[in-house]
Amino acid sequence: MIGGLFIYNHKGEVLISRVYRDDIGNAVDAFRVNVIHARQQVRSPVTNIARTSFFHVKRSNIWLAAVTKQNVNAAMVFEFLYKMCDVMAAYFGKISEENIKNNFVLIYELLDEILDFGYPQNSETGALKTFITQQGIKSQTKEEQSQITSQVTGQIGWRREGIKYRRNELFLDVLESVNLLMSPQGQVLSAHVSGRVVMKSYLSGMPECKFGMNDKIVIEKQGKGTADETSKSGKQSIAIDDCTFHQCVRLSKFDSERSISFIPPDGEFELMRYRTTKDIILPFRVIPLVREVGRTKLEVKVVIKSNFKPSLLAQKIEVRIPTPLNTSGVQVICMKGKAKYKASENAIVWKIKRMAGMKESQISAEIELLPTNDKKKWARPPISMNFEVPFAPSGLKVRYLKVFEPKLNYSDHDVIKWVRYIGRSGIYETRC
Amino acid sequence: MPAVSKGDGMRGLAVFISDIRNCKSKEAEIKRINKELANIRSKFKGDKALDGYSKKKYVCKLLFIFLLGHDIDFGHMEAVNLLSSNRYTEKQIGYLFISVLVNSNSELIRLINNAIKNDLASRNPTFMGLALHCIASVGSREMAEAFAGEIPKVLVAGDTMDSVKQSAALCLLRLYRTSPDLVPMGDWTSRVVHLLNDQHLIVTSASTDLQDYTYYFVPAPWLSVKLLRLLQCYPPPEDPAVRGRLTECLETILNKAQEPPKSKKVQHSNAKNAVLFEAISLIIHHDSEPNLLVRACNQLGQFLQHRETNLRYLALESMCTLASSEFSHEAVKTHIETVINALKTERDVSVRQRAVDLLYAMCDRSNAPQIVAEMLSYLETADYSIREEIVLKVAILAEKYAVDYTWYVDTILNLIRIAGDYVSEEVWYRVIQIVINRDDVQGYAAKTVFEALQAPACHENLVKVGGYILGEFGNLIAGDPRSSPLIQFHLLHSKFHLCSVPTRALLLSTYIKFVNLFPEVKPTIQDVLRSDSQLRNADVELQQRAVEYLRLSTVASTDILATVLEEMPPFPERESSILAKLKKKKGPSTVTDLEDTKRDRSVDVNGGPEPAPASTSAVSTPSPSADLLGLGAAPPAPAGPPPSSGGSGLLVDVFSDSASVVAPLAPGSEDNFARFVCKNNGVLFENQLLQIGLKSEFRQNLGRMFIFYGNKTSTQFLNFTPTLICSDDLQPNLNLQTKPVDPTVEGGAQVQQVVNIECVSDFTEAPVLNIQFRYGGTFQNVSVQLPITLNKFFQPTEMASQDFFQRWKQLSNPQQEVQNIFKAKHPMDTEVTKAKIIGFGSALLEEVDPNPANFVGAGIIHTKTTQIGCLLRLEPNLQAQMYRLTLRTSKEAVSQRLCELLSAQF
């Protein structure tokens, strides 16, 4: 179990220190000395120092470290740390040194609540917000207090009863990040999509929801009856490699029927997370061409092709072409967007605001090199790319989201539903 | 150094550095650096030439970036360009960059070396200084190669300024340290002499110039200290005048130390004492002026009580060395009370450590009981870090200066009682060795350990010592009803279950020894051995011992028990293992010196500090001379038939010659000897300890034999001495030359000995190889005949049938022919016989004899004086299983001997 939790700023100064168990000793300093101030950058999120394990995550310049002397489930600790970040973000916005310093009383209060003797407790923001408030102490009536208690300790700890909205509305976002590594010849070396379905619900009462998507297994199951549907849906369904759900989803039902049914928490939450590796639509293709002209010159030509419906528009496109470490000057010509040599990052950055599908654009650059004594050959790091497209590269489609509220008098048809797909680039690289 | 003008401020550099310092995170810093590097690259790449100032600025930035921990792979060229600038600051930055970022590019090295050479050749002292500093701070082998010849020139040139000379000297020192081989030796020594002259010049000038340079009323302390230290590198001066002056100087320093301090400042006393301590070191180093040594000792004695901890430490340390000098040893001893006091009261552990060292150093027979007692009492409160060392020291002192060994036994038992955990194995091994080797303490030891064991809680080491000693000598105290055998046994057995496995194993051996010593406790012990906790012990060793001892006690008769469980023989004397351990612990130098000097002294004081090894061993192992023919004396070999057949006459000769040293021939060696008549390589002798292999080659009258002595055991042979013995008859005819071999043969090792052989004239006997060595305390003596026989000097001669018979007829004189008819000892195989005749050395002549079954051979025996032609004929008779061998040579003795040798082969 977690023995203690520390938050440091980028200099390694301790902002928050909460020790749950005495067995961890002087772990605060050990982590600072061996990880934050380590001579070699520590890349592993788990560090073992003197038989004590340190799990850390970094948010901007802030280090969060959980410490334990026991053999705990590392995934659990990281899940908790992420949750902790979410909770903090929900309370005071961005996690920054300034915000943490301004809210340290609140953070200690939260830590008291969500970790008990090192065992993670309810970390649902909605529930926490009912009894940990930022606006002074509102004296609660006995009734309210007992309601909070019964809710927090009850079966549905994430939603309180008696929520009422005039307009029942829900928003569904399918957010995906597509990762790719491609050879210079255009061969896909590795590709996967990790996606999240985020739901924002403003629904009255205790609504029962059912979520449906084009999961291959479900479609095939249903399609058994009608032959023609199988052939039609065969292309549209997607194979999900693995997925995880919010705690509100009834897993037993998912296991038996593969249906996703749940009573949602109020407000925003992440319904599910998933990963696919098959039949990924790669939104962009990068074609690099690098030619070394003598020892002091390099010619680079990069073509990008958009590979989706012409009616859709990709946004925030950025191509990053690394330059050798001995670059002494760069000339760039590009057809579209703006390109600039950024010496501080050792790369040419080419930005395009918008680009429609099935289009092509090109950049060419001349890089001058300074001859060096080093015989080390330039390693040619891959060209990386960032973008945002309004569809899901995995091919996931939301088929339905049904809402039933038996006690209140609104039906599925009265709920206003919004669905949005956003595909972003993760690590999207092409070797050159 | 010229003042930095305003224009040299390099604002760009300052801005860059402040930018870096203001960076919020590592990433921001890396970005800023990347940007700057790109900027510098574009500047260096730019077509228009940079002026010196910007070049210097950018090189400076690169240097700064490098020092931040980033790789810099360019800018060397620019830095080299800066070297040729005439401005000091630019040159300085150039040199700085080069000495920090040494580049192995050969072309650049050439340019750099060129620039340095130019600067060395220039008469500008600052430039020369820069160049010298660069060489020294790079200090690489390449630099040494390039400038080792140059720098001494600068150093000795008459017109170089002092500061440059200083730099050059330091630079040369650095190069000498990195690659001492690069300066030609002859050249170098002459330079040293020159340098010394120079230094003496400075000395003389110092006396005038530095007269008024005083540091807190001490004239030139650093110079004095350095000079004193320099003098420590030389032996005491031979010239009495110089010596007198030096003594005078040292006396002055000692006198000065007596004067009341001129200042209360700590710097004054520090400077004064620094000079004083160097002077004392010099006095100790010379070790020739008793007067000075005693004075130094008294001076140090004063420091022993000084307030300053550092002074006390230094005083103790210097005294340690003084204690080893014969002149001051007595003087040091007068301070024993102070030192003991220091041991008890010092607050700093390092000072206490020194006090222990000094006590150890000043210890001799007169004060040993006092010092050992003090150390023992200190041990109870000593720091854990130095306990083991003190334990070792006490053990060594107690052993070395033991007047009577009862005191020694008491001391060691006390030692185990006080600091049992720190008593290493070696210490208690040593007690047992000494008790076993000295029968006058055995009874006392048994009594003392018995009493010590009666303590309710005693250390395991004590149980080990007690178990061993009672097992050996328990009978000596068994007469006392308070320590009857049964009581002894019960006392030991009460500790048994508290001990670790090795100790239990030792106790089991003690029990079986008791069975031998005291038959009356046999049933009790058998009961113990028979109990499940022994017979079915989980530990294999204990179980095996229990089973075996139980069987032994039931099966064996009293006689056998008495033989098997006889008292242990005395241990061979070797270097005290404790001393070896102390040496290992402290590093060899510190202890060895002390030890050696002390040993010299102690020999005459004590008349042999250790029990005389010779006498004990003489008693213990039956000397071979005691019983000449009783073969029981031949140590390892099982008694075999006496080697009477064949060479007995020879043996008698050998014995009459040197009977006192040579053992009888090892059994079986005769067979081996015969095997070597026809071959040159193989194993000559082998028993369970030693194997002797041979490899030999012969040409005409000369031969060479390689003898390989292989140690088959895992312990080393000591005093290993092989000797070649030629009898008087053999001596003039055969010359053997060999070198002595290493007297120790490690376990499992093989040593080689080469014997050069010259055959002067024909001979009949064979030389004897006698080997003597000590194996695990017993003396071993082995003798074998070396297979150097006359036929080894055979040269085969081919000849046709008619030639053979012509010569055969020429040698028709009856003395020249020898014929032998004998029964075949081996199966009569033609091929084997042929091989044997060829191996014998003669040529095998085919199709000579009309009877194809017969064998015919011819050859010439080469000796230094003559050559002897030799013809032989061997006629086998298959039906009778007989041979007839006929030999004809020009010399009767040769025929006789060859016939003997060859007959034995078939």
Interface residues (C-beta under 8 A of the other chain):
Chain A: H10 N61 L325 N326 T327 S328 G329 A343 S344 E345 N346 E368 L370 T372 N373 D374 K376
Chain B: K24 S25 K31 R32 N34 K35 L37 A38 N39 R41 S42 F44 K45 D73 F74 H76 N103 N105 L108
